[in-house]
């Protein structure tokens, strides 16, 4: 599955909510999400529309590594 090319930061925040991520703070246009599932994990998402593909790939890689998934498995779980 390909990485979505038109995903905004706000949409990514909603999608990551399915994995237990919650907004812990926001500073300007950056949103920090935190999960306590499988240990504590923090990620920062810029609230841009759309997200740059490299930024999105790095965020997805970080989330996948924390949950013990490949990026491909994570994409299927989030975007079906």
mmCIF file of the N, C-alpha and C atoms, coordinates in Angstrom:
data_MODEL
# 
_entry.id   MODEL 
# 
loop_
_atom_site.group_PDB 
_atom_site.id 
_atom_site.type_symbol 
_atom_site.label_atom_id 
_atom_site.label_alt_id 
_atom_site.label_comp_id 
_atom_site.label_asym_id 
_atom_site.label_entity_id 
_atom_site.label_seq_id 
_atom_site.pdbx_PDB_ins_code 
_atom_site.Cartn_x 
_atom_site.Cartn_y 
_atom_site.Cartn_z 
_atom_site.occupancy 
_atom_site.B_iso_or_equiv 
_atom_site.pdbx_formal_charge 
_atom_site.auth_seq_id 
_atom_site.auth_comp_id 
_atom_site.auth_asym_id 
_atom_site.auth_atom_id 
_atom_site.pdbx_PDB_model_num 
ATOM 1   N N  . UNK A 1 1  ? 0.844  -1.177 0.000  1.00 0.00 ? 1  UNK A N  1 
ATOM 2   C CA . UNK A 1 1  ? 0.000  0.000  0.000  1.00 0.00 ? 1  UNK A CA 1 
ATOM 3   C C  . UNK A 1 1  ? 0.889  1.239  0.000  1.00 0.00 ? 1  UNK A C  1 
ATOM 4   N N  . UNK A 1 2  ? 0.518  2.220  -0.802 1.00 0.00 ? 2  UNK A N  1 
ATOM 5   C CA . UNK A 1 2  ? 1.295  3.461  -0.892 1.00 0.00 ? 2  UNK A CA 1 
ATOM 6   C C  . UNK A 1 2  ? 0.922  4.414  0.228  1.00 0.00 ? 2  UNK A C  1 
ATOM 7   N N  . UNK A 1 3  ? 1.865  5.274  0.576  1.00 0.00 ? 3  UNK A N  1 
ATOM 8   C CA . UNK A 1 3  ? 1.610  6.314  1.567  1.00 0.00 ? 3  UNK A CA 1 
ATOM 9   C C  . UNK A 1 3  ? 0.673  7.337  0.935  1.00 0.00 ? 3  UNK A C  1 
ATOM 10  N N  . UNK A 1 4  ? -0.385 7.746  1.642  1.00 0.00 ? 4  UNK A N  1 
ATOM 11  C CA . UNK A 1 4  ? -1.298 8.757  1.093  1.00 0.00 ? 4  UNK A CA 1 
ATOM 12  C C  . UNK A 1 4  ? -0.559 10.056 0.788  1.00 0.00 ? 4  UNK A C  1 
ATOM 13  N N  . UNK A 1 5  ? -0.835 10.646 -0.358 1.00 0.00 ? 5  UNK A N  1 
ATOM 14  C CA . UNK A 1 5  ? -0.132 11.853 -0.796 1.00 0.00 ? 5  UNK A CA 1 
ATOM 15  C C  . UNK A 1 5  ? -0.832 13.138 -0.372 1.00 0.00 ? 5  UNK A C  1 
ATOM 16  N N  . UNK A 1 6  ? -2.082 13.052 0.039  1.00 0.00 ? 6  UNK A N  1 
ATOM 17  C CA . UNK A 1 6  ? -2.853 14.263 0.321  1.00 0.00 ? 6  UNK A CA 1 
ATOM 18  C C  . UNK A 1 6  ? -3.337 14.323 1.768  1.00 0.00 ? 6  UNK A C  1 
ATOM 19  N N  . UNK A 1 7  ? -2.602 13.732 2.680  1.00 0.00 ? 7  UNK A N  1 
ATOM 20  C CA . UNK A 1 7  ? -3.005 13.659 4.077  1.00 0.00 ? 7  UNK A CA 1 
ATOM 21  C C  . UNK A 1 7  ? -2.545 14.907 4.822  1.00 0.00 ? 7  UNK A C  1 
ATOM 22  N N  . UNK A 1 8  ? -3.461 15.520 5.567  1.00 0.00 ? 8  UNK A N  1 
ATOM 23  C CA . UNK A 1 8  ? -3.093 16.696 6.368  1.00 0.00 ? 8  UNK A CA 1 
ATOM 24  C C  . UNK A 1 8  ? -2.678 16.244 7.765  1.00 0.00 ? 8  UNK A C  1 
ATOM 25  N N  . UNK A 1 9  ? -2.041 17.144 8.489  1.00 0.00 ? 9  UNK A N  1 
ATOM 26  C CA . UNK A 1 9  ? -1.627 16.838 9.851  1.00 0.00 ? 9  UNK A CA 1 
ATOM 27  C C  . UNK A 1 9  ? -2.822 16.548 10.745 1.00 0.00 ? 9  UNK A C  1 
ATOM 28  N N  . UNK A 1 10 ? -3.902 17.312 10.588 1.00 0.00 ? 10 UNK A N  1 
ATOM 29  C CA . UNK A 1 10 ? -5.102 17.113 11.397 1.00 0.00 ? 10 UNK A CA 1 
ATOM 30  C C  . UNK A 1 10 ? -5.730 15.742 11.125 1.00 0.00 ? 10 UNK A C  1 
ATOM 31  N N  . UNK A 1 11 ? -5.734 15.320 9.862  1.00 0.00 ? 11 UNK A N  1 
ATOM 32  C CA . UNK A 1 11 ? -6.273 14.002 9.518  1.00 0.00 ? 11 UNK A CA 1 
ATOM 33  C C  . UNK A 1 11 ? -5.417 12.892 10.118 1.00 0.00 ? 11 UNK A C  1 
ATOM 34  N N  . UNK A 1 12 ? -4.091 13.078 10.104 1.00 0.00 ? 12 UNK A N  1 
ATOM 35  C CA . UNK A 1 12 ? -3.199 12.073 10.677 1.00 0.00 ? 12 UNK A CA 1 
ATOM 36  C C  . UNK A 1 12 ? -3.418 11.954 12.182 1.00 0.00 ? 12 UNK A C  1 
ATOM 37  N N  . UNK A 1 13 ? -3.660 13.070 12.858 1.00 0.00 ? 13 UNK A N  1 
ATOM 38  C CA . UNK A 1 13 ? -3.939 13.035 14.298 1.00 0.00 ? 13 UNK A CA 1 
ATOM 39  C C  . UNK A 1 13 ? -5.176 12.179 14.569 1.00 0.00 ? 13 UNK A C  1 
ATOM 40  N N  . UNK A 1 14 ? -6.232 12.364 13.774 1.00 0.00 ? 14 UNK A N  1 
ATOM 41  C CA . UNK A 1 14 ? -7.462 11.574 13.949 1.00 0.00 ? 14 UNK A CA 1 
ATOM 42  C C  . UNK A 1 14 ? -7.209 10.090 13.717 1.00 0.00 ? 14 UNK A C  1 
ATOM 43  N N  . UNK A 1 15 ? -6.470 9.772  12.665 1.00 0.00 ? 15 UNK A N  1 
ATOM 44  C CA . UNK A 1 15 ? -6.207 8.375  12.321 1.00 0.00 ? 15 UNK A CA 1 
ATOM 45  C C  . UNK A 1 15 ? -5.366 7.696  13.401 1.00 0.00 ? 15 UNK A C  1 
ATOM 46  N N  . UNK A 1 16 ? -4.375 8.405  13.924 1.00 0.00 ? 16 UNK A N  1 
ATOM 47  C CA . UNK A 1 16 ? -3.525 7.811  14.954 1.00 0.00 ? 16 UNK A CA 1 
ATOM 48  C C  . UNK A 1 16 ? -4.267 7.641  16.275 1.00 0.00 ? 16 UNK A C  1 
ATOM 49  N N  . UNK A 1 17 ? -5.386 8.309  16.430 1.00 0.00 ? 17 UNK A N  1 
ATOM 50  C CA . UNK A 1 17 ? -6.220 8.100  17.606 1.00 0.00 ? 17 UNK A CA 1 
ATOM 51  C C  . UNK A 1 17 ? -6.698 6.666  17.723 1.00 0.00 ? 17 UNK A C  1 
ATOM 52  N N  . UNK A 1 18 ? -6.808 5.976  16.601 1.00 0.00 ? 18 UNK A N  1 
ATOM 53  C CA . UNK A 1 18 ? -7.203 4.558  16.599 1.00 0.00 ? 18 UNK A CA 1 
ATOM 54  C C  . UNK A 1 18 ? -6.174 3.683  17.299 1.00 0.00 ? 18 UNK A C  1 
ATOM 55  N N  . UNK A 1 19 ? -4.919 4.134  17.338 1.00 0.00 ? 19 UNK A N  1 
ATOM 56  C CA . UNK A 1 19 ? -3.856 3.371  17.981 1.00 0.00 ? 19 UNK A CA 1 
ATOM 57  C C  . UNK A 1 19 ? -3.603 3.839  19.408 1.00 0.00 ? 19 UNK A C  1 
ATOM 58  N N  . UNK A 1 20 ? -4.471 4.678  19.924 1.00 0.00 ? 20 UNK A N  1 
ATOM 59  C CA . UNK A 1 20 ? -4.346 5.124  21.305 1.00 0.00 ? 20 UNK A CA 1 
ATOM 60  C C  . UNK A 1 20 ? -3.564 6.409  21.491 1.00 0.00 ? 20 UNK A C  1 
ATOM 61  N N  . UNK A 1 21 ? -3.232 7.102  20.418 1.00 0.00 ? 21 UNK A N  1 
ATOM 62  C CA . UNK A 1 21 ? -2.512 8.373  20.538 1.00 0.00 ? 21 UNK A CA 1 
ATOM 63  C C  . UNK A 1 21 ? -3.498 9.481  20.887 1.00 0.00 ? 21 UNK A C  1 
ATOM 64  N N  . UNK A 1 22 ? -3.099 10.326 21.828 1.00 0.00 ? 22 UNK A N  1 
ATOM 65  C CA . UNK A 1 22 ? -3.916 11.464 22.243 1.00 0.00 ? 22 UNK A CA 1 
ATOM 66  C C  . UNK A 1 22 ? -3.063 12.715 22.208 1.00 0.00 ? 22 UNK A C  1 
ATOM 67  N N  . UNK A 1 23 ? -3.694 13.845 21.954 1.00 0.00 ? 23 UNK A N  1 
ATOM 68  C CA . UNK A 1 23 ? -2.975 15.122 21.933 1.00 0.00 ? 23 UNK A CA 1 
ATOM 69  C C  . UNK A 1 23 ? -2.529 15.439 23.356 1.00 0.00 ? 23 UNK A C  1 
ATOM 70  N N  . UNK A 1 24 ? -1.221 15.618 23.545 1.00 0.00 ? 24 UNK A N  1 
ATOM 71  C CA . UNK A 1 24 ? -0.709 15.971 24.866 1.00 0.00 ? 24 UNK A CA 1 
ATOM 72  C C  . UNK A 1 24 ? -0.409 17.457 24.957 1.00 0.00 ? 24 UNK A C  1 
ATOM 73  N N  . UNK A 1 25 ? -0.113 18.090 23.816 1.00 0.00 ? 25 UNK A N  1 
ATOM 74  C CA . UNK A 1 25 ? 0.057  19.537 23.792 1.00 0.00 ? 25 UNK A CA 1 
ATOM 75  C C  . UNK A 1 25 ? 0.160  20.005 22.349 1.00 0.00 ? 25 UNK A C  1 
ATOM 76  N N  . UNK A 1 26 ? -0.004 21.319 22.175 1.00 0.00 ? 26 UNK A N  1 
ATOM 77  C CA . UNK A 1 26 ? 0.157  21.929 20.856 1.00 0.00 ? 26 UNK A CA 1 
ATOM 78  C C  . UNK A 1 26 ? 0.886  23.239 21.033 1.00 0.00 ? 26 UNK A C  1 
ATOM 79  N N  . UNK A 1 27 ? 1.913  23.426 20.232 1.00 0.00 ? 27 UNK A N  1 
ATOM 80  C CA . UNK A 1 27 ? 2.674  24.671 20.229 1.00 0.00 ? 27 UNK A CA 1 
ATOM 81  C C  . UNK A 1 27 ? 2.687  25.187 18.797 1.00 0.00 ? 27 UNK A C  1 
ATOM 82  N N  . UNK A 1 28 ? 1.996  26.276 18.566 1.00 0.00 ? 28 UNK A N  1 
ATOM 83  C CA . UNK A 1 28 ? 1.926  26.807 17.208 1.00 0.00 ? 28 UNK A CA 1 
ATOM 84  C C  . UNK A 1 28 ? 1.262  25.812 16.286 1.00 0.00 ? 28 UNK A C  1 
ATOM 85  N N  . UNK A 1 29 ? 1.946  25.465 15.210 1.00 0.00 ? 29 UNK A N  1 
ATOM 86  C CA . UNK A 1 29 ? 1.368  24.549 14.232 1.00 0.00 ? 29 UNK A CA 1 
ATOM 87  C C  . UNK A 1 29 ? 1.841  23.109 14.420 1.00 0.00 ? 29 UNK A C  1 
ATOM 88  N N  . UNK A 1 30 ? 2.434  22.793 15.569 1.00 0.00 ? 30 UNK A N  1 
ATOM 89  C CA . UNK A 1 30 ? 2.899  21.436 15.823 1.00 0.00 ? 30 UNK A CA 1 
ATOM 90  C C  . UNK A 1 30 ? 2.113  20.813 16.968 1.00 0.00 ? 30 UNK A C  1 
ATOM 91  N N  . UNK A 1 31 ? 1.655  19.595 16.732 1.00 0.00 ? 31 UNK A N  1 
ATOM 92  C CA . UNK A 1 31 ? 0.847  18.864 17.697 1.00 0.00 ? 31 UNK A CA 1 
ATOM 93  C C  . UNK A 1 31 ? 1.671  17.694 18.222 1.00 0.00 ? 31 UNK A C  1 
ATOM 94  N N  . UNK A 1 32 ? 1.733  17.547 19.537 1.00 0.00 ? 32 UNK A N  1 
ATOM 95  C CA . UNK A 1 32 ? 2.456  16.423 20.120 1.00 0.00 ? 32 UNK A CA 1 
ATOM 96  C C  . UNK A 1 32 ? 1.444  15.400 20.592 1.00 0.00 ? 32 UNK A C  1 
ATOM 97  N N  . UNK A 1 33 ? 1.619  14.168 20.112 1.00 0.00 ? 33 UNK A N  1 
ATOM 98  C CA . UNK A 1 33 ? 0.754  13.060 20.491 1.00 0.00 ? 33 UNK A CA 1 
ATOM 99  C C  . UNK A 1 33 ? 1.517  12.113 21.402 1.00 0.00 ? 33 UNK A C  1 
ATOM 100 N N  . UNK A 1 34 ? 0.790  11.507 22.330 1.00 0.00 ? 34 UNK A N  1 
ATOM 101 C CA . UNK A 1 34 ? 1.384  10.569 23.264 1.00 0.00 ? 34 UNK A CA 1 
ATOM 102 C C  . UNK A 1 34 ? 0.491  9.348  23.368 1.00 0.00 ? 34 UNK A C  1 
ATOM 103 N N  . UNK A 1 35 ? 1.112  8.182  23.471 1.00 0.00 ? 35 UNK A N  1 
ATOM 104 C CA . UNK A 1 35 ? 0.388  6.949  23.760 1.00 0.00 ? 35 UNK A CA 1 
ATOM 105 C C  . UNK A 1 35 ? 1.099  6.251  24.910 1.00 0.00 ? 35 UNK A C  1 
ATOM 106 N N  . UNK A 1 36 ? 0.329  5.501  25.676 1.00 0.00 ? 36 UNK A N  1 
ATOM 107 C CA . UNK A 1 36 ? 0.896  4.719  26.772 1.00 0.00 ? 36 UNK A CA 1 
ATOM 108 C C  . UNK A 1 36 ? 0.723  3.231  26.496 1.00 0.00 ? 36 UNK A C  1 
ATOM 109 N N  . UNK A 1 37 ? 0.279  2.890  25.298 1.00 0.00 ? 37 UNK A N  1 
ATOM 110 C CA . UNK A 1 37 ? 0.135  1.493  24.891 1.00 0.00 ? 37 UNK A CA 1 
ATOM 111 C C  . UNK A 1 37 ? 1.509  0.969  24.515 1.00 0.00 ? 37 UNK A C  1 
ATOM 112 N N  . UNK A 1 38 ? 1.886  -0.165 25.068 1.00 0.00 ? 38 UNK A N  1 
ATOM 113 C CA . UNK A 1 38 ? 3.208  -0.774 24.864 1.00 0.00 ? 38 UNK A CA 1 
ATOM 114 C C  . UNK A 1 38 ? 4.318  0.186  25.273 1.00 0.00 ? 38 UNK A C  1 
ATOM 115 N N  . UNK A 1 39 ? 4.132  0.883  26.379 1.00 0.00 ? 39 UNK A N  1 
ATOM 116 C CA . UNK A 1 39 ? 5.124  1.852  26.828 1.00 0.00 ? 39 UNK A CA 1 
ATOM 117 C C  . UNK A 1 39 ? 4.784  3.229  26.290 1.00 0.00 ? 39 UNK A C  1 
ATOM 118 N N  . UNK A 1 40 ? 5.433  4.234  26.834 1.00 0.00 ? 40 UNK A N  1 
ATOM 119 C CA . UNK A 1 40 ? 5.142  5.606  26.434 1.00 0.00 ? 40 UNK A CA 1 
ATOM 120 C C  . UNK A 1 40 ? 5.866  5.956  25.129 1.00 0.00 ? 40 UNK A C  1 
ATOM 121 N N  . UNK A 1 41 ? 5.157  6.630  24.236 1.00 0.00 ? 41 UNK A N  1 
ATOM 122 C CA . UNK A 1 41 ? 5.728  7.036  22.957 1.00 0.00 ? 41 UNK A CA 1 
ATOM 123 C C  . UNK A 1 41 ? 5.175  8.399  22.588 1.00 0.00 ? 41 UNK A C  1 
ATOM 124 N N  . UNK A 1 42 ? 6.054  9.306  22.183 1.00 0.00 ? 42 UNK A N  1 
ATOM 125 C CA . UNK A 1 42 ? 5.666  10.651 21.779 1.00 0.00 ? 42 UNK A CA 1 
ATOM 126 C C  . UNK A 1 42 ? 6.038  10.871 20.314 1.00 0.00 ? 42 UNK A C  1 
ATOM 127 N N  . UNK A 1 43 ? 5.165  11.542 19.582 1.00 0.00 ? 43 UNK A N  1 
ATOM 128 C CA . UNK A 1 43 ? 5.474  11.969 18.222 1.00 0.00 ? 43 UNK A CA 1 
ATOM 129 C C  . UNK A 1 43 ? 4.947  13.383 18.030 1.00 0.00 ? 43 UNK A C  1 
ATOM 130 N N  . UNK A 1 44 ? 5.626  14.134 17.200 1.00 0.00 ? 44 UNK A N  1 
ATOM 131 C CA . UNK A 1 44 ? 5.216  15.495 16.888 1.00 0.00 ? 44 UNK A CA 1 
ATOM 132 C C  . UNK A 1 44 ? 4.786  15.556 15.433 1.00 0.00 ? 44 UNK A C  1 
ATOM 133 N N  . UNK A 1 45 ? 3.604  16.113 15.216 1.00 0.00 ? 45 UNK A N  1 
ATOM 134 C CA . UNK A 1 45 ? 3.039  16.188 13.872 1.00 0.00 ? 45 UNK A CA 1 
ATOM 135 C C  . UNK A 1 45 ? 2.810  17.647 13.514 1.00 0.00 ? 45 UNK A C  1 
ATOM 136 N N  . UNK A 1 46 ? 3.383  18.102 12.395 1.00 0.00 ? 46 UNK A N  1 
ATOM 137 C CA . UNK A 1 46 ? 3.096  19.466 11.957 1.00 0.00 ? 46 UNK A CA 1 
ATOM 138 C C  . UNK A 1 46 ? 1.671  19.539 11.417 1.00 0.00 ? 46 UNK A C  1 
ATOM 139 N N  . UNK A 1 47 ? 0.991  20.606 11.710 1.00 0.00 ? 47 UNK A N  1 
ATOM 140 C CA . UNK A 1 47 ? -0.392 20.764 11.241 1.00 0.00 ? 47 UNK A CA 1 
ATOM 141 C C  . UNK A 1 47 ? -0.369 21.457 9.882  1.00 0.00 ? 47 UNK A C  1 
ATOM 142 N N  . UNK A 1 48 ? 0.196  20.762 8.900  1.00 0.00 ? 48 UNK A N  1 
ATOM 143 C CA . UNK A 1 48 ? 0.302  21.282 7.542  1.00 0.00 ? 48 UNK A CA 1 
ATOM 144 C C  . UNK A 1 48 ? -0.690 20.541 6.654  1.00 0.00 ? 48 UNK A C  1 
ATOM 145 N N  . UNK A 1 49 ? -1.031 21.163 5.539  1.00 0.00 ? 49 UNK A N  1 
ATOM 146 C CA . UNK A 1 49 ? -1.950 20.529 4.609  1.00 0.00 ? 49 UNK A CA 1 
ATOM 147 C C  . UNK A 1 49 ? -1.448 20.724 3.192  1.00 0.00 ? 49 UNK A C  1 
ATOM 148 N N  . UNK A 1 50 ? -0.965 19.708 2.535  1.00 0.00 ? 50 UNK A N  1 
ATOM 149 C CA . UNK A 1 50 ? -0.746 18.349 3.022  1.00 0.00 ? 50 UNK A CA 1 
ATOM 150 C C  . UNK A 1 50 ? 0.623  18.217 3.692  1.00 0.00 ? 50 UNK A C  1 
ATOM 151 N N  . UNK A 1 51 ? 0.805  17.096 4.388  1.00 0.00 ? 51 UNK A N  1 
ATOM 152 C CA . UNK A 1 51 ? 2.117  16.799 4.971  1.00 0.00 ? 51 UNK A CA 1 
ATOM 153 C C  . UNK A 1 51 ? 3.080  16.420 3.852  1.00 0.00 ? 51 UNK A C  1 
ATOM 154 N N  . UNK A 1 52 ? 4.329  16.811 3.992  1.00 0.00 ? 52 UNK A N  1 
ATOM 155 C CA . UNK A 1 52 ? 5.327  16.375 3.015  1.00 0.00 ? 52 UNK A CA 1 
ATOM 156 C C  . UNK A 1 52 ? 5.509  14.874 3.155  1.00 0.00 ? 52 UNK A C  1 
ATOM 157 N N  . UNK A 1 53 ? 5.788  14.214 2.047  1.00 0.00 ? 53 UNK A N  1 
ATOM 158 C CA . UNK A 1 53 ? 5.846  12.760 2.030  1.00 0.00 ? 53 UNK A CA 1 
ATOM 159 C C  . UNK A 1 53 ? 6.966  12.224 2.920  1.00 0.00 ? 53 UNK A C  1 
ATOM 160 N N  . UNK A 1 54 ? 8.104  12.895 2.956  1.00 0.00 ? 54 UNK A N  1 
ATOM 161 C CA . UNK A 1 54 ? 9.209  12.453 3.812  1.00 0.00 ? 54 UNK A CA 1 
ATOM 162 C C  . UNK A 1 54 ? 8.881  12.592 5.288  1.00 0.00 ? 54 UNK A C  1 
ATOM 163 N N  . UNK A 1 55 ? 8.182  13.671 5.642  1.00 0.00 ? 55 UNK A N  1 
ATOM 164 C CA . UNK A 1 55 ? 7.754  13.883 7.023  1.00 0.00 ? 55 UNK A CA 1 
ATOM 165 C C  . UNK A 1 55 ? 6.767  12.800 7.435  1.00 0.00 ? 55 UNK A C  1 
ATOM 166 N N  . UNK A 1 56 ? 5.795  12.540 6.581  1.00 0.00 ? 56 UNK A N  1 
ATOM 167 C CA . UNK A 1 56 ? 4.795  11.516 6.863  1.00 0.00 ? 56 UNK A CA 1 
ATOM 168 C C  . UNK A 1 56 ? 5.448  10.141 6.983  1.00 0.00 ? 56 UNK A C  1 
ATOM 169 N N  . UNK A 1 57 ? 6.388  9.832  6.099  1.00 0.00 ? 57 UNK A N  1 
ATOM 170 C CA . UNK A 1 57 ? 7.077  8.542  6.149  1.00 0.00 ? 57 UNK A CA 1 
ATOM 171 C C  . UNK A 1 57 ? 7.841  8.379  7.461  1.00 0.00 ? 57 UNK A C  1 
ATOM 172 N N  . UNK A 1 58 ? 8.503  9.432  7.922  1.00 0.00 ? 58 UNK A N  1 
ATOM 173 C CA . UNK A 1 58 ? 9.260  9.370  9.170  1.00 0.00 ? 58 UNK A CA 1 
ATOM 174 C C  . UNK A 1 58 ? 8.332  9.159  10.365 1.00 0.00 ? 58 UNK A C  1 
ATOM 175 N N  . UNK A 1 59 ? 7.197  9.843  10.371 1.00 0.00 ? 59 UNK A N  1 
ATOM 176 C CA . UNK A 1 59 ? 6.225  9.679  11.458 1.00 0.00 ? 59 UNK A CA 1 
ATOM 177 C C  . UNK A 1 59 ? 5.691  8.254  11.465 1.00 0.00 ? 59 UNK A C  1 
ATOM 178 N N  . UNK A 1 60 ? 5.311  7.755  10.296 1.00 0.00 ? 60 UNK A N  1 
ATOM 179 C CA . UNK A 1 60 ? 4.776  6.397  10.206 1.00 0.00 ? 60 UNK A CA 1 
ATOM 180 C C  . UNK A 1 60 ? 5.816  5.354  10.605 1.00 0.00 ? 60 UNK A C  1 
ATOM 181 N N  . UNK A 1 61 ? 7.077  5.561  10.230 1.00 0.00 ? 61 UNK A N  1 
ATOM 182 C CA . UNK A 1 61 ? 8.144  4.635  10.625 1.00 0.00 ? 61 UNK A CA 1 
ATOM 183 C C  . UNK A 1 61 ? 8.310  4.602  12.135 1.00 0.00 ? 61 UNK A C  1 
ATOM 184 N N  . UNK A 1 62 ? 8.238  5.758  12.779 1.00 0.00 ? 62 UNK A N  1 
ATOM 185 C CA . UNK A 1 62 ? 8.370  5.838  14.225 1.00 0.00 ? 62 UNK A CA 1 
ATOM 186 C C  . UNK A 1 62 ? 7.222  5.112  14.928 1.00 0.00 ? 62 UNK A C  1 
ATOM 187 N N  . UNK A 1 63 ? 6.007  5.332  14.458 1.00 0.00 ? 63 UNK A N  1 
ATOM 188 C CA . UNK A 1 63 ? 4.831  4.678  15.038 1.00 0.00 ? 63 UNK A CA 1 
ATOM 189 C C  . UNK A 1 63 ? 4.908  3.168  14.814 1.00 0.00 ? 63 UNK A C  1 
ATOM 190 N N  . UNK A 1 64 ? 5.273  2.749  13.618 1.00 0.00 ? 64 UNK A N  1 
ATOM 191 C CA . UNK A 1 64 ? 5.375  1.326  13.301 1.00 0.00 ? 64 UNK A CA 1 
ATOM 192 C C  . UNK A 1 64 ? 6.421  0.646  14.177 1.00 0.00 ? 64 UNK A C  1 
ATOM 193 N N  . UNK A 1 65 ? 7.559  1.279  14.362 1.00 0.00 ? 65 UNK A N  1 
ATOM 194 C CA . UNK A 1 65 ? 8.617  0.700  15.187 1.00 0.00 ? 65 UNK A CA 1 
ATOM 195 C C  . UNK A 1 65 ? 8.152  0.557  16.635 1.00 0.00 ? 65 UNK A C  1 
ATOM 196 N N  . UNK A 1 66 ? 7.446  1.540  17.148 1.00 0.00 ? 66 UNK A N  1 
ATOM 197 C CA . UNK A 1 66 ? 6.968  1.466  18.524 1.00 0.00 ? 66 UNK A CA 1 
ATOM 198 C C  . UNK A 1 66 ? 5.986  0.317  18.716 1.00 0.00 ? 66 UNK A C  1 
ATOM 199 N N  . UNK A 1 67 ? 5.139  0.083  17.727 1.00 0.00 ? 67 UNK A N  1 
ATOM 200 C CA . UNK A 1 67 ? 4.123  -0.966 17.829 1.00 0.00 ? 67 UNK A CA 1 
ATOM 201 C C  . UNK A 1 67 ? 4.599  -2.312 17.284 1.00 0.00 ? 67 UNK A C  1 
ATOM 202 N N  . UNK A 1 68 ? 5.835  -2.385 16.847 1.00 0.00 ? 68 UNK A N  1 
ATOM 203 C CA . UNK A 1 68 ? 6.391  -3.648 16.358 1.00 0.00 ? 68 UNK A CA 1 
ATOM 204 C C  . UNK A 1 68 ? 5.803  -4.090 15.031 1.00 0.00 ? 68 UNK A C  1 
ATOM 205 N N  . UNK A 1 69 ? 5.479  -3.132 14.183 1.00 0.00 ? 69 UNK A N  1 
ATOM 206 C CA . UNK A 1 69 ? 4.893  -3.426 12.874 1.00 0.00 ? 69 UNK A CA 1 
ATOM 207 C C  . UNK A 1 69 ? 5.821  -2.935 11.769 1.00 0.00 ? 69 UNK A C  1 
ATOM 208 N N  . UNK A 1 70 ? 5.582  -3.423 10.567 1.00 0.00 ? 70 UNK A N  1 
ATOM 209 C CA . UNK A 1 70 ? 6.239  -2.837 9.411  1.00 0.00 ? 70 UNK A CA 1 
ATOM 210 C C  . UNK A 1 70 ? 5.401  -1.638 8.975  1.00 0.00 ? 70 UNK A C  1 
ATOM 211 N N  . UNK A 1 71 ? 5.986  -0.757 8.183  1.00 0.00 ? 71 UNK A N  1 
ATOM 212 C CA . UNK A 1 71 ? 5.228  0.395  7.684  1.00 0.00 ? 71 UNK A CA 1 
ATOM 213 C C  . UNK A 1 71 ? 4.032  -0.072 6.863  1.00 0.00 ? 71 UNK A C  1 
ATOM 214 N N  . UNK A 1 72 ? 4.218  -1.118 6.095  1.00 0.00 ? 72 UNK A N  1 
ATOM 215 C CA . UNK A 1 72 ? 3.139  -1.656 5.258  1.00 0.00 ? 72 UNK A CA 1 
ATOM 216 C C  . UNK A 1 72 ? 1.967  -2.139 6.120  1.00 0.00 ? 72 UNK A C  1 
ATOM 217 N N  . UNK A 1 73 ? 2.262  -2.877 7.196  1.00 0.00 ? 73 UNK A N  1 
ATOM 218 C CA . UNK A 1 73 ? 1.205  -3.352 8.095  1.00 0.00 ? 73 UNK A CA 1 
ATOM 219 C C  . UNK A 1 73 ? 0.488  -2.183 8.771  1.00 0.00 ? 73 UNK A C  1 
ATOM 220 N N  . UNK A 1 74 ? 1.258  -1.175 9.153  1.00 0.00 ? 74 UNK A N  1 
ATOM 221 C CA . UNK A 1 74 ? 0.665  0.002  9.784  1.00 0.00 ? 74 UNK A CA 1 
ATOM 222 C C  . UNK A 1 74 ? -0.269 0.728  8.813  1.00 0.00 ? 74 UNK A C  1 
ATOM 223 N N  . UNK A 1 75 ? 0.154  0.887  7.570  1.00 0.00 ? 75 UNK A N  1 
ATOM 224 C CA . UNK A 1 75 ? -0.689 1.542  6.561  1.00 0.00 ? 75 UNK A CA 1 
ATOM 225 C C  . UNK A 1 75 ? -2.009 0.794  6.371  1.00 0.00 ? 75 UNK A C  1 
ATOM 226 N N  . UNK A 1 76 ? -1.946 -0.549 6.329  1.00 0.00 ? 76 UNK A N  1 
ATOM 227 C CA . UNK A 1 76 ? -3.175 -1.340 6.176  1.00 0.00 ? 76 UNK A CA 1 
ATOM 228 C C  . UNK A 1 76 ? -4.073 -1.179 7.394  1.00 0.00 ? 76 UNK A C  1 
ATOM 229 N N  . UNK A 1 77 ? -3.472 -1.111 8.572  1.00 0.00 ? 77 UNK A N  1 
ATOM 230 C CA . UNK A 1 77 ? -4.247 -0.964 9.803  1.00 0.00 ? 77 UNK A CA 1 
ATOM 231 C C  . UNK A 1 77 ? -4.921 0.415  9.874  1.00 0.00 ? 77 UNK A C  1 
ATOM 232 N N  . UNK A 1 78 ? -4.214 1.450  9.450  1.00 0.00 ? 78 UNK A N  1 
ATOM 233 C CA . UNK A 1 78 ? -4.741 2.808  9.554  1.00 0.00 ? 78 UNK A CA 1 
ATOM 234 C C  . UNK A 1 78 ? -5.666 3.192  8.411  1.00 0.00 ? 78 UNK A C  1 
ATOM 235 N N  . UNK A 1 79 ? -5.302 2.808  7.196  1.00 0.00 ? 79 UNK A N  1 
ATOM 236 C CA . UNK A 1 79 ? -6.037 3.277  6.017  1.00 0.00 ? 79 UNK A CA 1 
ATOM 237 C C  . UNK A 1 79 ? -6.767 2.177  5.261  1.00 0.00 ? 79 UNK A C  1 
ATOM 238 N N  . UNK A 1 80 ? -6.623 0.940  5.742  1.00 0.00 ? 80 UNK A N  1 
ATOM 239 C CA . UNK A 1 80 ? -7.365 -0.193 5.209  1.00 0.00 ? 80 UNK A CA 1 
ATOM 240 C C  . UNK A 1 80 ? -7.224 -0.441 3.793  1.00 0.00 ? 80 UNK A C  1 
# 
